[in-house]
Amino acid sequence: MEMFKKLAKMISEIKTENDRDATFWQIDREFEQEKISAADHELLYKLAGMVEVEEG
């Protein structure tokens, strides 16, 4: 659960597409290392995808 919170915090701090890409990468990495479940991976991806980012 601690890793889920860390990733949720990263999502809350997304400001740019680069931030989003870095967050997606981190979510994938934690899933590959079995630190989060498949369901958490999917949920975190959806949340990160919903964040509005600055243009340019």
C-alpha positions as CSV (number, residue, x, y, z in Angstrom):
1,M,0.0,0.0,0.0
2,E,2.9,2.4,0.7
3,M,4.0,2.2,-3.0
4,F,0.4,2.9,-4.1
5,K,0.5,6.1,-2.0
6,K,3.9,7.2,-3.4
7,L,2.6,6.7,-7.0
8,A,-0.7,8.6,-6.2
9,K,1.4,11.5,-4.9
10,M,3.4,11.5,-8.1
11,I,0.1,11.6,-10.0
12,S,-1.0,14.6,-8.0
13,E,2.2,16.5,-8.9
14,I,1.9,16.0,-12.7
15,K,2.2,19.4,-14.4
16,T,3.6,18.5,-17.9
17,E,3.5,15.6,-20.4
18,N,7.1,14.8,-19.3
19,D,5.8,14.5,-15.7
20,R,3.1,12.2,-16.9
21,D,5.6,10.0,-18.9
22,A,7.8,9.8,-15.9
23,T,4.9,8.7,-13.8
24,F,3.8,6.1,-16.3
25,W,7.3,4.7,-16.3
26,Q,7.4,4.6,-12.5
27,I,4.0,2.8,-12.4
28,D,5.2,0.3,-14.9
29,R,8.4,-0.3,-13.0
30,E,6.7,-0.9,-9.7
31,F,4.3,-3.3,-11.3
32,E,7.1,-5.2,-13.0
33,Q,8.8,-5.5,-9.6
34,E,5.5,-6.8,-8.1
35,K,5.2,-3.9,-5.7
36,I,1.7,-3.0,-6.9
37,S,-1.1,-5.3,-8.2
38,A,-2.5,-5.4,-11.8
39,A,-5.6,-3.7,-10.5
40,D,-3.6,-0.9,-8.9
41,H,-1.5,-0.5,-12.1
42,E,-4.7,-0.1,-14.2
43,L,-6.2,2.4,-11.7
44,L,-3.1,4.5,-11.4
45,Y,-2.7,4.6,-15.2
46,K,-6.3,5.8,-15.5
47,L,-5.8,8.5,-12.9
48,A,-2.5,9.7,-14.5
49,G,-4.3,9.9,-17.8
50,M,-7.0,12.1,-16.4
51,V,-4.7,14.8,-15.1
52,E,-4.8,18.0,-17.2
53,V,-1.3,19.2,-18.1
54,E,0.1,22.6,-19.2
55,E,0.6,23.1,-23.0
56,G,4.0,23.8,-24.4
